[in-house]
Amino acid sequence: MLAVQDITCAYRITDVIRGVSFRVPAGTVLGITGPNGSGKTTLLRALSRVHRPRSGQVLLEGRDLYTLPHREVARTMAVCSQPGQVDVELTVEELVLMGRYPHLEGLRGEGEADFAAVRHALEVTATGHLAARLVTTLSGGERQRVQLARALAQEPRLLLLDEPTSHLDIGFQVEIMDLIARLNGTMQVTVIMVLHDLNLAARYCRSLVMLKEGQVRASGEPAQVLEPGLLEAVYGIPVLVHPHPVYHCPQVLPLSRSAPATAGPPGIGDAGLPTRSLGSPV
């Protein structure tokens, strides 16, 4: 679906990402992770044709992303940035309908196919009951779902998300991530998302690309990337990694730099959690 070939992106004369390469197979869910300032959002901006790389190429289905017509790209790829405060007095239905723009030709207005796509997007994201509400009145979790609905109205095959769970409580985090998983599973939408939460990334992503200082430090399945020594080198903090008791994906437990992990009863680390490594019996 997408191939990133040795791209370098800069702001003025400062390189922010350097020599980044990876491939995204169709139908997968890829997470982009790394500490603050590692270049995650800049990379996503390059993939969404907002920030043109200084060198290298981004290929969308084998073709140079930056030479394709805008509408053609928008019919293939949709982008959800972090939702900020919305000041425009639009209803949810009107905002989601804006996702149909790439499919409108000339001066032709929206037709039945466009409204059907909007109804489907509202249904899939469980936002149909919000259709007549003003976007300005929505909660953070509702705005996230509506943003996804607008993107789905484009009928994309590739969805780019910038920290889709930011500023949400754990209930909304799981709700949004479960929704993304359903879109991938039932509609075969390929997903690339920037995630700070390594545990959500481990549970929902099939593969990860981990950045540090603008370069790829590791890529592969979560169990390969979320390795204690690598995480300490990237984030500068000791961690424990152990299997999730229900989902069996790796779970990362950060440790304090100042407090020893052996504090407390024998075999118990910080916060009373067993100090087992990934692969040990649960």
Backbone torsions as a table, in degrees:
resi	resn	phi	psi	omega
1	MET	NA	-45.9	-177.3
2	LEU	-141.6	137.0	176.3
3	ALA	-128.9	125.1	178.4
4	VAL	-105.6	118.6	-171.5
5	GLN	-118.3	97.4	169.2
6	ASP	52.6	49.8	-176.6
7	ILE	-88.9	145.6	172.9
8	THR	-127.1	130.5	178.5
9	CYS	-122.4	142.6	-177.0
10	ALA	-137.2	152.2	166.6
11	TYR	-109.4	114.1	-171.3
12	ARG	58.7	-114.2	-176.6
13	ILE	-105.9	2.6	-176.2
14	THR	-98.9	119.1	176.0
15	ASP	-71.7	129.1	179.9
16	VAL	-101.7	-39.9	169.4
17	ILE	-126.5	144.8	-172.4
18	ARG	-137.1	122.6	172.8
19	GLY	60.2	40.4	-177.1
20	VAL	-87.0	129.1	178.1
21	SER	-138.8	137.6	170.8
22	PHE	-171.3	165.7	178.7
23	ARG	-122.0	148.1	-179.8
24	VAL	-122.7	103.5	178.2
25	PRO	-65.5	151.0	176.1
26	ALA	-62.0	139.1	175.8
27	GLY	86.4	3.0	-178.1
28	THR	-97.4	172.2	171.2
29	VAL	-122.3	115.5	-178.0
30	LEU	-111.3	132.4	175.4
31	GLY	-106.8	134.7	174.0
32	ILE	-103.4	118.7	-175.6
33	THR	-125.8	173.7	179.0
34	GLY	144.0	163.7	-178.5
35	PRO	-69.1	169.6	176.1
36	ASN	-56.4	138.1	177.5
37	GLY	80.0	9.5	-177.7
38	SER	-85.0	-9.0	176.7
39	GLY	105.8	12.4	-175.5
40	LYS	-61.4	-51.7	-177.3
41	THR	-68.3	-36.9	175.8
42	THR	-60.7	-41.7	177.7
43	LEU	-61.8	-44.8	179.6
44	LEU	-63.8	-36.9	177.1
45	ARG	-64.2	-35.2	176.5
46	ALA	-67.9	-38.7	-179.8
47	LEU	-71.5	-25.5	-178.6
48	SER	-97.3	10.4	174.7
49	ARG	68.0	27.8	176.3
50	VAL	-94.3	-36.2	-177.7
51	HIS	-124.6	103.8	-175.9
52	ARG	-70.0	129.3	178.2
53	PRO	-61.3	146.4	176.1
54	ARG	-71.5	-30.1	176.4
55	SER	-151.9	164.0	-177.5
56	GLY	87.5	-179.2	-176.3
57	GLN	-136.5	150.2	167.5
58	VAL	-117.3	119.8	-177.5
59	LEU	-106.8	124.1	175.0
60	LEU	-102.4	112.3	-175.7
61	GLU	49.8	43.5	174.6
62	GLY	85.3	0.7	-177.5
63	ARG	-121.0	145.3	-177.8
64	ASP	-60.0	116.9	-176.1
65	LEU	-55.8	-36.7	-172.4
66	TYR	-84.8	-0.4	174.9
67	THR	-108.3	-5.7	-178.2
68	LEU	-80.0	148.5	175.7
69	PRO	-60.9	145.2	-176.0
70	HIS	-56.4	-47.0	-177.5
71	ARG	-63.8	-37.1	179.3
72	GLU	-63.8	-41.7	177.4
73	VAL	-63.9	-43.1	-176.9
74	ALA	-68.0	-23.4	176.1
75	ARG	-79.1	-17.0	-178.9
76	THR	-101.8	-36.7	-169.3
77	MET	-129.6	134.1	174.9
78	ALA	-121.2	149.6	-175.3
79	VAL	-124.9	132.8	172.6
80	CYS	-117.3	108.5	174.9
81	SER	-85.5	175.9	178.3
82	GLN	-66.4	125.3	-177.1
83	PRO	-72.6	123.0	175.5
84	GLY	-99.2	-166.2	178.0
85	GLN	-70.4	127.3	-179.7
86	VAL	-94.4	123.7	-177.9
87	ASP	-102.6	-14.6	-177.3
88	VAL	-80.1	133.6	-178.3
89	GLU	-81.8	78.7	176.8
90	LEU	-117.8	147.5	170.5
91	THR	-78.3	164.4	177.9
92	VAL	-58.9	-44.1	-179.4
93	GLU	-61.1	-41.5	179.7
94	GLU	-65.1	-39.7	179.2
95	LEU	-66.0	-44.0	-179.8
96	VAL	-65.7	-35.3	178.8
97	LEU	-62.6	-26.9	177.3
98	MET	-61.3	-23.5	176.7
99	GLY	-65.8	-13.2	-179.8
100	ARG	-85.1	-4.7	-177.1
101	TYR	-48.9	-45.4	-177.1
102	PRO	-62.2	-18.4	-175.7
103	HIS	-98.5	-1.4	-180.0
104	LEU	-91.3	132.4	-178.3
105	GLU	-106.3	130.5	176.0
106	GLY	56.8	-130.4	-178.6
107	LEU	-96.6	7.8	-178.5
108	ARG	-65.3	131.7	176.5
109	GLY	-80.3	179.4	-179.8
110	GLU	-66.4	139.9	177.4
111	GLY	-112.0	-173.1	-177.4
112	GLU	-60.9	-36.6	179.4
113	ALA	-62.6	-36.6	179.7
114	ASP	-68.8	-44.4	179.0
115	PHE	-67.6	-32.1	176.3
116	ALA	-65.7	-39.6	178.6
117	ALA	-64.9	-38.0	178.1
118	VAL	-66.4	-44.6	178.9
119	ARG	-60.4	-40.5	179.6
120	HIS	-65.5	-42.9	179.8
121	ALA	-63.2	-40.4	178.1
122	LEU	-66.1	-39.2	-179.6
123	GLU	-66.5	-46.6	-176.8
124	VAL	-62.0	-37.7	-177.0
125	THR	-92.7	6.3	178.8
126	ALA	56.2	41.9	179.3
127	THR	-118.9	10.8	-178.4
128	GLY	-58.8	-35.5	-179.4
129	HIS	-70.7	-11.0	179.5
130	LEU	-97.2	0.1	-168.8
131	ALA	-52.6	-39.3	-176.6
132	ALA	-91.1	-3.4	-179.5
133	ARG	-76.3	147.1	172.0
134	LEU	-72.8	138.1	-179.2
135	VAL	-60.0	-31.2	-178.7
136	THR	-65.0	-15.4	-177.2
137	THR	-98.0	2.1	-173.1
138	LEU	-85.2	153.5	172.4
139	SER	-77.9	172.7	-179.6
140	GLY	-61.1	-44.8	179.5
141	GLY	-65.2	-38.3	177.6
142	GLU	-65.4	-41.2	178.8
143	ARG	-62.9	-37.9	178.2
144	GLN	-60.9	-45.6	-178.8
145	ARG	-66.2	-38.1	179.3
146	VAL	-67.3	-38.9	175.8
147	GLN	-59.2	-42.5	177.4
148	LEU	-63.9	-39.4	178.6
149	ALA	-61.6	-43.7	177.8
150	ARG	-59.8	-42.7	178.9
151	ALA	-64.7	-40.2	-179.0
152	LEU	-68.7	-28.4	176.7
153	ALA	-62.0	-22.0	175.1
154	GLN	-71.2	-14.0	-175.4
155	GLU	56.9	52.8	-176.7
156	PRO	-80.8	160.0	169.9
157	ARG	-100.1	-13.3	179.7
158	LEU	-133.1	131.2	-178.6
159	LEU	-122.4	125.2	177.5
160	LEU	-107.8	130.1	-175.7
161	LEU	-129.9	132.3	177.9
162	ASP	-105.6	103.3	178.8
163	GLU	48.0	66.2	-175.1
164	PRO	-65.3	-14.5	-178.5
165	THR	-108.6	9.6	-177.6
166	SER	-63.0	139.8	176.1
167	HIS	64.7	18.6	178.5
168	LEU	-109.8	148.6	175.5
169	ASP	-73.9	171.6	-171.9
170	ILE	-63.5	-30.7	178.0
171	GLY	-65.2	-47.4	178.5
172	PHE	-68.4	-33.7	177.3
173	GLN	-57.9	-50.0	-179.3
174	VAL	-65.7	-38.9	179.7
175	GLU	-60.7	-46.8	-179.6
176	ILE	-65.8	-43.8	-178.1
177	MET	-68.5	-36.4	175.0
178	ASP	-63.3	-38.8	177.9
179	LEU	-62.8	-45.6	178.9
180	ILE	-61.1	-40.9	178.4
181	ALA	-62.5	-39.4	178.5
182	ARG	-66.9	-40.3	178.0
183	LEU	-60.5	-40.9	178.5
184	ASN	-68.2	-42.2	-174.7
185	GLY	-76.7	-41.8	-174.6
186	THR	-92.8	-30.1	-177.8
187	MET	-108.9	-0.5	178.2
188	GLN	56.7	34.9	176.0
189	VAL	-79.7	126.0	174.0
190	THR	-74.0	136.1	-173.8
191	VAL	-125.5	132.1	169.4
192	ILE	-123.7	123.7	-178.2
193	MET	-140.0	142.0	172.1
194	VAL	-82.8	129.2	-179.9
195	LEU	-136.0	132.5	171.4
196	HIS	-85.2	-34.4	-175.0
197	ASP	-78.4	107.0	-176.8
198	LEU	-66.8	-29.9	-179.3
199	ASN	-72.9	-38.1	172.0
200	LEU	-65.2	-40.0	178.1
201	ALA	-60.9	-42.4	-179.0
202	ALA	-65.0	-37.4	-176.0
203	ARG	-76.4	-37.9	-169.0
204	TYR	-106.3	-15.8	-176.1
205	CYS	-101.1	140.8	175.7
206	ARG	-81.7	-27.2	177.6
207	SER	-147.8	158.5	-178.0
208	LEU	-130.0	148.6	167.2
209	VAL	-120.0	118.9	-178.2
210	MET	-106.2	125.1	-178.9
211	LEU	-104.4	149.6	165.6
212	LYS	-146.6	127.9	179.4
213	GLU	50.5	42.2	173.0
214	GLY	80.4	7.4	179.8
215	GLN	-127.6	154.1	177.8
216	VAL	-76.4	117.9	176.7
217	ARG	-92.2	-26.4	178.6
218	ALA	-162.9	152.2	173.0
219	SER	-151.3	151.4	-179.4
220	GLY	143.8	-164.5	178.0
221	GLU	-67.0	154.4	-177.7
222	PRO	-52.5	-40.0	-178.6
223	ALA	-65.0	-26.3	178.2
224	GLN	-80.3	-36.9	-173.8
225	VAL	-84.6	-39.2	-175.6
226	LEU	-86.4	69.1	-178.2
227	GLU	-109.2	134.3	-170.5
228	PRO	-53.5	-45.8	-178.8
229	GLY	-63.5	-41.6	178.9
230	LEU	-66.0	-43.1	-179.9
231	LEU	-63.2	-38.9	177.8
232	GLU	-65.6	-38.9	179.1
233	ALA	-67.0	-35.5	-176.5
234	VAL	-81.6	-44.0	-174.0
235	TYR	-98.8	-11.7	178.0
236	GLY	71.6	28.8	-178.6
237	ILE	-146.9	139.2	177.8
238	PRO	-69.2	147.5	-179.1
239	VAL	-139.7	158.6	165.0
240	LEU	-108.0	144.1	175.6
241	VAL	-127.5	126.3	-180.0
242	HIS	-144.4	161.6	-178.5
243	PRO	-69.8	141.3	174.1
244	HIS	-64.2	135.1	-175.6
245	PRO	-66.7	-19.2	-179.3
246	VAL	-109.0	-49.3	-172.5
247	TYR	-94.4	-13.5	175.6
248	HIS	66.7	7.4	172.9
249	CYS	-81.1	160.8	179.5
250	PRO	-65.4	141.7	175.5
251	GLN	-122.7	135.6	-173.9
252	VAL	-104.9	127.1	177.1
253	LEU	-116.7	108.1	178.9
254	PRO	-71.6	144.3	177.6
255	LEU	-112.0	151.9	177.0
256	SER	-68.7	141.7	176.4
257	ARG	-69.0	-26.8	-172.4
258	SER	-96.8	-27.4	-176.6
259	ALA	-100.1	133.5	179.8
260	PRO	-67.6	147.0	-179.2
261	ALA	-70.4	-14.4	-176.1
262	THR	-91.2	5.0	179.4
263	ALA	-60.9	140.5	179.5
264	GLY	100.4	-167.9	-178.7
265	PRO	-62.3	157.5	-179.4
266	PRO	-55.5	135.6	178.0
267	GLY	80.2	2.6	-178.7
268	ILE	-115.8	128.9	-179.3
269	GLY	-96.7	-161.4	179.7
270	ASP	-55.7	143.3	177.4
271	ALA	64.1	17.9	175.3
272	GLY	73.2	24.2	-177.5
273	LEU	-98.7	139.6	179.3
274	PRO	-58.2	136.6	-177.6
275	THR	-92.6	62.8	177.2
276	ARG	-100.3	148.8	177.2
277	SER	-95.6	165.2	-180.0
278	LEU	-57.5	129.6	178.7
279	GLY	101.7	-14.0	177.4
280	SER	-75.7	155.9	177.6
281	PRO	-60.1	142.7	178.8
282	VAL	-81.7	NA	NA
